[in-house]
Amino acid sequence: MSNKITPLQKLDPTLPTRLPAPPRRQTTSDYPSKEGQLTPPSSPRKTRHSSIAAKQQTTNDYQELNDLSISSIKSGANKKDSLVPFINASAKAVSLDPLDESMKTTKTLNNTRLPIPIPKKPLGILKCKNNTCSECETQTIEETVTVNKDQMSTKLRKPEIFASKSIKGSPRLTVCPPNDILQEQIVKERENSTKLSASLISAQGVISQPDEKIMTSDSNESNCMDRIHERLQLYVDSEEVSHEEPVKMGQKRERSKIEAVNAKTALQHFKPFLSPFEETEILKYHSIYCAGSHAKKHMATTDQTPNNYGYDDENGDYQIIIRDHLNYRYEIIESLGKGSFGQVVKCQDMKPKTKDKIVAVKIIRNKKRFHAQALTEIKILEQLMQLDPYNKHFIVRMLDHFYFREHLCIVFECLNMNLFEILQKNSYQGFSMALVKRFAYQLLTSVKFLGENNIIHCDLKPENILLKHPDKSGIRVIDLGSSCFVNEKVYSYIQSRFYRAPEVILGMEYGLPIDMWSTGCILAELYTGRPLFPGENELDQLACIMQLLGVPNKKYLDRCTRKKQFFAYDEGDYSNFTPISKLEDIGISASDVKKLRENGYHTVEAIAYAAKKALLAVKGISEAKADKLLVEAAKLVSLGFTTATEVHKRRQEVITITTGSKELDRLLGGGIETGSITEIFGEFRTGKSQLCHMLSVTAQLPLDMGGAQGKCLFIDTENTFRPNRILSIAQRYSLDGQDTLDNIAYARAYNTDHQTTLLIQAAAMMAETRFAVLIVDSAMALYRTDYAGRGELAARQIHLAQFLRQLQRLADEYGVAVVITNQVVAQVDGGASMFNPDPKKPAGGNIIAHASCTRLYLKKGRGETRICKVYDSPSLPENECVFAIHEEGITDADE
């Protein structure tokens, strides 16, 4: 016989030259036979398949096969009762190992395609303990087998079932080992298929007759096979069991079904792959679809409590492991992105009969405030899905939501690129008008639908508009994490900068129109390829808007709570101080006013509060001019007596800036006060600089969020300022990171004179724009080095007093909160006794003690916790509280 290379050998060179072929259809002309009995041929028949003739088939093999066939016919047993031994004997008849793990196909009788085994890696045979049983050989296959020309394929996992497959022009091929989940399979052939004999044996199973039911054996051998099946299950992942139901002519094949198992069964099967923590966790779930048996897991235990048993990082984000599971149902494929809320991963839904097999899961950070925001998003999405069950308004679909390991997870349909990514790929050239119209119709439909249901999206931008299909123009609006109902607004500082409406920038009441503003900006960008208002910061953003639309009138600005942050005060009466330019109206020359500005006098209040000798120190100001300045300033600024009622009224206007911790705010009566000096002292690593970073961000928040709607001045004397901390805190409050950094004016001081000079520059900056807080970290560090000896102590205290006086003047003139940090020194003069066990006291002596209005003492606690004690205050009782320092800033200890 020829040793011609077969096509299968080209795919796999390890194959033998000649492979056993399945038996031909029996005819009376081929060889004589008894009724219902097969007789082996005396010699192989030369056909076009002779190159793969089965010389290995022996007389004993055929005799065993005949005996089984005749016994089943004579006993009148049901075909399904004798099927399993028939299959196993078939495999033996052609000398095949039933545990071959790879299958391919070749042409055989009548040009039909029948699978034949290709031996690769024998996995061994599991034998039953019952020696009298002949059904102890079971197949284990884990390859994809193509069985027809239509490229219909199924993935057969070890060792559950061999799925039914439709063979074009032939009956259906089915092998059904025992399975507790699958009770039966109905196999029907196509109407135009050729009828083959029921005794025709393939290398892999039986070709069934039309409409014949192929079921697992119900004979006495079934118990034995069940035991083998249980042993095999120990090597099988339940989530990988797949099968397909037979289909009728013209009917589409359904997706592969994956049946769930209960927790106890899953624990038995998956125990080698589970961490000690998961062995306890899995019992809490009713249905298990997958357990991440192929992932390199974090082997957590119930004793590991830090960072959520090790599943979270320091920021509270869930640590993603590819091919691990979520909720014992979703298998992680890859990470799609990360943001302040958490992260999004692409997953495969392992539950059967689900329409969306590939989904996107949004994993919220393990923080209470993010969970509260996510619950609002879920509430809105559920309402939208009820109002739009057929998805006619182009809003992303929420498929599921659940809690998993302290993380709130939201499951969405998986989409494609966003519009900004498409612009990038198009080199920012913009789209055609026809395409922009299609996008505009869908986007406006979404905005209209949200508005009709009193929902504000609050974050419309090209990044939040995704394509449903990569080659089509259908879109979905995503990310409703910042959304809210009109009557339940949560934040005042919303929207991305390029698409932020003017009422949000200026701190006005906002509503549904802000989404229309964002929509207009988006459509203009899609057409031109460039943002319509590309502001580098908020001030520049407002300038870009005014360049196109003009300056808002005074009536409009009167309703804006953040107007002081953007408009010069000498152009309108929007401040609590009087610009020094007013002195020109009462006879002071412009040249003298300029000289005063150069020396740090930018307001009439600064002139009124200054001593006469301080004015005389200004070059060009004579004694007569100094007297005139003081007289005219006194006419504009009230320096006399007033009533306690007026003082009380002014005190009610004092703004408190949140520290980020509710407990600490409660201790301070609402937060850090504006218009006064607050001193924070303590040892190293007690959180002084962390609190300064926190106030730099919270001062920019709107009033209803505990902020002061102003910028920050930061004087750094110890090189402690870190912008990355600012960005982390800004993410916590959903602030734009770049805008937040732009709103902080930073200066590094290198000596005490430089430190004082910076205050003159600070006064000039405060006169031009709205600043809410001035931070000096630390106030005493340079004084302790510049004035080191005892002989310089008096000079140091005088210089320090002048510096603190300038700070107080800025607080009085501009109403800013002045925050200074201080170091501590040890008491060695016997002041520490049994009644005062803490030997530490703040540096600076009485000078700094009298200048500070409120003094806070910070101490170390356990781990990330710190203790704050009210050391001195004119209005706060002596008390203390515990707070914590995290990646997102100062928080309560229990968060």
RAURJO-V268773 format. One line per field, one symbol per residue. ss: DSSP state (~ for helix, > for strand, _ for the rest). psi: psi as a letter, one per 40 degrees, with the letter a starting at -180 (. if undefined). Layout:
BEGIN
ss = ???
psi = ???
END
This chain:
BEGIN
ss = ______~~~~~______________________________________~~~______~~~~~~~~~~~~~~~~________~~~~~~~~~~~_________>>>>>_~~~_>>>>>__________________________>>>______>>>______>>>>_______>>>________>>>______________>____>>_____>>>_____~~~~~~~~~~~~~____~~~__>_____________>___>_~~~~~~~~~~~__~~~~~~~~~___>_________________~~~~__>_____>______>>___>>>>>>>>>___>>>>>>>>________>>>>>>>___~~~~~~~~~~~~~~~~~~~~_______>__>>>>>>>__>>>>>>>____>~~~~~~~_______~~~~~~~~~~~~~~~~~~~~__>>_____~~~>>>_______>>>______>>___________~~~__~~~~_______~~~~~~~~~~~~~~~~_________~~~~~~~~~~~~____~~~~_____~~~___~~~_______>~~~~~~~___~~~~~~~~~____>~~~~~~__~~~~~______~~~~~~~~~~~~~~_______~~~~~~~~~___>>____~~~~~~____>>___>>>>>>_____~~~~~~~~~~~____~~~_____>>>>>>______~~~~~~~~~~____~~~~~~_>>>>>___~~~~~~~~~~~~~~~~~__>>>>>>>___~~~~~~___~~~~~~~~~~~~~~~~~~~~~~~~~__>>>>>>_>>>______>__>___>>>__~~~~~~~__>>>>>>>____>>>>>>>>>______>>>>>>>__>>>>___
psi = iifhhidddddheeiidhihiiiihhidediiiiheiihiidihhhaeedefigeehiddddddddddddddddeeiidddedddddddddddefiheehehiaiihbhfeihhhiihhcgheihhiidheehefehiihhgihhheieefhiihhihfcihihhhhheiiihhhgiihddhdihhhiiideihhiieehhieeahhiihehhhiiheadeddddddddddddeehhdeehiiiiiiiheiihiihihiiiidddddddedeeiidddddddeeidhhdiefeeigihgiieegdifffeeiadeeihhhhheiihffdhhhdihdiiaddbihihihhehifhdhdhihhhhiigiddddddddddddddddddddgdefeefiihhdiiihhfehhhhhiihaaiidddddddeffeiiiddddddddddddddddddddefhhdefhiddehiidhdeiehihhagfdeiiidefhdidgiiiddehiddddefihiadddddddddddddddddeiidgghdadddddddddddeihiidddddehefddeehhdeeigeieihieedddefehidddddddddeeheidddddeiidddddehhehiddddddddddddddhheaiiiddddddddeehhhhieehddddddefdahiieihhhhiiiifeeddddddddddddeiideeeaefiahhhhheefehhddddddddddefihddddddehhihhheidddddddddddddddddihhdihhhhidedddeddgdideedddddddddddddddddddddefihhhiiiiiihheeedhadegeheiiiieaddddddhdhhhhhiiahbeiihhhhdhieehihiiihiihadeahiide.
END
